[in-house]
Amino acid sequence: MRRLTPLIALVLLAGCGGDDEPTASATPAPTATATPAPAETAQPADSGGGSAPYVGSLSVDPERGTLMIGTGLGLFRLEEGAKEAKPFDGELETPEGAGAISPNLVLRYTGPGRLLGSGHPKGGGTLPEDLGLIRSDDDGRTWTSVSLLGEEDLHALDVRGDVIAGQPVDAARVLVSTDGGKSFEERTPPAVPVDLDLDPADPRRIALTTADGVFVSNDGGGSWRQRDVATTETHLAWSEQGQLYRVDAAGAVRVSEDGGESWAEAGNAGGSPSTITVDAQGRLYAALAGGSIVRSDDGGKSFDELTKLTT
């Protein structure tokens, strides 16, 4: 889920393995090439006359099923049952300035109509380049600052209750808040994260992926254990029903029922994902190259296209 996210409903944390499992403390940080492409990148659409924006964030309203899509070219909203996602802008007001926000945002729903996000302003206003953690209580129309304004851009974000976790872009750092984003403590991950997600049942448990594999912390990021080796860029989504999903660069879907200790093959999303998420019903969403947004209603075994973004 790209996936303070929402920090939102930005964020976002059950037993350790044996002593023979490798720890993460000695893992070297990968080069910057392991980091997902910047949100400004536009990719060619598979068909049609436009281009497809790079999708960096997906989040679903837990009550209405609205899918919020954050891209390098702006925000899009897809209502439940609709076929076309509609673009829109939000307005952020802070003590340091105000202006429109839409491109390059990572968003997480924290409740019906309530969002947490992080990223950059649209331009033309008086906002700082890094927005820190921001909040909206009206489905993204208006926003206020929570913390870290002008200090951080949280590239990977997740939120569970008052626990928020986010990764400052391109950095081997994870920021964790236990008070709804008012303050953060820094944690050191095994390497630069590709993605991270919090366990809905225990938000002190954080799963993240790097260029070296899948790692899990059971103590809010204080220590890490490697749970699997991943050889490609891999995205994560942890469902409220307990399943932890991962989708690799080839679209292969694997699922864990035990917090990442073991994995079973599911299906294939149909392309290379830039971000994934799971909604309150446990349905798995993926944004694919070419602007396609797909969803699985059967645990990642099969996928149907919901919409295709073009500009």
N, C-alpha and C positions, 0 to 999 in steps of 0.2 A: 504494500500500500504505500506510494511515494510522497510506490507509493507513494513550527511548531508551528508534523503536522502537527492538527489541529492538533507555554503552548497553549491547538484546538483541544478539540474533540478530536487536539493536535497530537496523539499520544496515548506514548504512549508507553504492567510489567507482569518444581515442584521438584525434585530431588536431583542432586549431583550424581554424576557417574562415578565409577570406581577410580582409584588412584592411578590406574594404568592408562587412563585416558589422557591424551595430550592436553596440556594447558595452553592458553593463548598468549601468555605473557611474553614468550620468546618469539612470537611470530613477527617477522619484519613487515613493515608497511609496504604495500605494493605501490607501483608508480601510478601517476595520475590517470593513466590510460584505463585503469580499472573502474574509474568513476563514470556513471552514465553520461551520455551526451548532454550538453547544456540545453536548457529548455528553449533557448532562442532558435535552435536548429529546426528548419522546416524540411520535411522529407517529401519526395514526390508521391502523389497518390497513385494507387494501382490503376485507376482509370478515371476518366473525366477530365475536365479542363483546368482544374484548380490544383492547389498543392495541399498536402495534409500537414497540419501542425504537429510538432512533437508533443506528446501527451506525457506530462510528468506527475499527474495526480488524479486519482479517482476516489470518490467517497460517496456513500449512499445515505440519504436521510432515513433514520431507523423507523420512522412512522409512515411517511408518504412515499418512500421508494424513489424519490428524486435523486438522479445521479448527477453529481457535480464533477465537472471535468476541467482540470487545470492544464493549460497548454502554454507554449511559448508565445502564442499569438493572442491569448486572451482566455477568459473563462467561458465555459459552455454549460448549459443546464439541460438535462434530458429528463422530462417527466415520465413517470411510470406509464408504460403502454405506448408512448410516443415513438415515432421513427426518426424525427429530426431534432437534433440538439440546437438550442437557441443561444447565441452569444449574448453576453451582458457585461457591464462594468459595475464595480462597487466603488464606494467613496469612503476614504479613510481620513479621519480627523484626529490629530494628535497635538500635544503642546508644542511640537517642533515644526508643524506644518500640516498641510492637507492636500489631497489630490485624489485622482482616480487610481484604482488598482484593478488589474485584470490579467496582464501577462505574467508568466513566470511565478505563479503562486502554487504552493503545496497546501492542500486543504484537508481537514478532517471534521466530519460531523461529530458533535458531542451530545446531541439530542435533537428533537424535532426543530428544524429551522435554525439550530445553533451550530456555529462553525468556529474552528480555530484554524489559523493559517500562518504562513511565513513566505517571504519572497521579496519582490521588488515592486516599486510603483510603476505606473504606466508611463509617466513622463509628463512634463508640462506643469507640474505642481511644485510644491515646496517640501516634499517628503524626502527623507534620507534614502540612500540607495538600498540599504538593508533594513527591512521593516521589523526584524525581530519577530516576536509572537503577537499576533493580532486576533481580535475576536469579533464575531458578528452574531447578533441575536435575531436577525430578520432575513435569514436565508441569503446573506451575502450582499445585501443592498447597501448597508452602512456598516462601518468597522471602527473599532477603537483599539488603541494600543494596550497590550497587557504587560510586556516587558521586552528588554533587549533591543529597543528601538535604536537604530543607527549602529548596532553592534554586531548582529548575527543574521545570517540567512540560513535557516534550517532546511537542509536539502532533503533529508529523510525525517519523517515526523509521524508519531503515533500518540494517541491519547486514550487512556482508560480511567475514567473518574477524574480524580485530582492528580493522577500521575501522567506526566508528559515526557516524552523522550524525543530528541531530535539530534541530527548530525549536522554541524556546520559544514557547508559545502567544501569538498575537496580536502577535508581535514580528518586525521585519525583521532577524532574526539567524539564523544557523545555527551550531550547535556541532558540531565535528568532533573525534573521538578516533581515534588510531592505535594505542592500547595497550589495546584491549578495554574502554574506558570508564573507566579509572582517572583519566584527565585529559582535558580538552577545551580546544581553542582556538576562539576566536570568529571567524566569517567574516561578511562583509556581503553578503547577496544583493541582487539588483536591487530587490526590494520584498518585502512580506510574502508568504511562500510559502503556497500552497494545499496543495501536496504536494511531496515530494521522494523520489528513489530513487537508489541507487548501482548503477553498472555492475558486474555480477558478475565480469567479466573484468579490470576495472581500477577498483577502488573509489575511486581518486582522481578519477574522473569522476563528477560529480554532476549529475543532471537535476532541475530543479524547475519548477513552474508558479506563476505569479502571475496577477493580474487582467490583466496585459499580454501574457502569452504563455508560451512554453516557453523556458527558458534552460538552458545546459549549461556546466559548469566542467570543465576538463581538469586542473586543478591543485589539487584538494582544496578548492575554494571561494575561491581567491585572486583569480580573475578569472572573468567570466561573458560568454557570447555568446548573443544571442537566436537561437533556431533556428526559431521559428514564432510566429505571432500567434494567441492564443486569446481569444475574446470572452466565454467563459463559464467558470465554475469547472471546472477540469480535473484529473483524478487520473491518476497514473502507476504503472506497474509494469514492472520490467526483468527479463526472464527469463534464466535461466542459458544458454539456447540463443542469446541475443544480441538477441532482439526487445525493443524498447522500446514498450510500449503506452500509449496515452492514451485516456481516456473522458471526454467532456464532459457538461455538465449535461443534454443531451437524450438521452444514452445512446449517441451516435455513437462508434464505436471506430475509431481509427487506429493504424497500426503503423509503426515505423521499423526498418530493418535496418542503419542506419549511424549510430547514436548520436544520432538526432534531427535530422540534417541534411536528410532528406527523409521524407515521410510518405505512406502509402497507405491508402485507405479499406478497412475490413474489413466490419463489420456494425453491429448495434445491440444494446446490452445489454437493451433493453426498458423503460428507465426512467432516472430521475435517480440516479446513484450517489453514495453518501457516502464510499466507499472501494473500492479494488480491490487485488488481489494476484495473483501468479503462483506456482504450485507448482513443485517440482523437475522435474516432467514437462512444464512449459511450459503447463499449463492455466490459463486466465484466469478469475478469480473477481471478482464485483462484488456489493456490497450496495446494494439499491435501496430507494427510499422505499416504506414500507408493510411493511418487515421481510423482504422477499424476498431470498434469497441465490441467485445464479445462477452457472453455470459454462459456459465455452466450451472444448470439446476440439479446436476447429479454427481456432485463431488469431484468435478474435473474430468469426468469420463468423456463428455461431449460438450460442444460449445455451439451457440447460435449468435449471429451478429445482431446487435441491438441498433447500431447506428454507424455511420461513417462520416468523419469530419473532413470537410474541404473548405478552402477559403478562396 
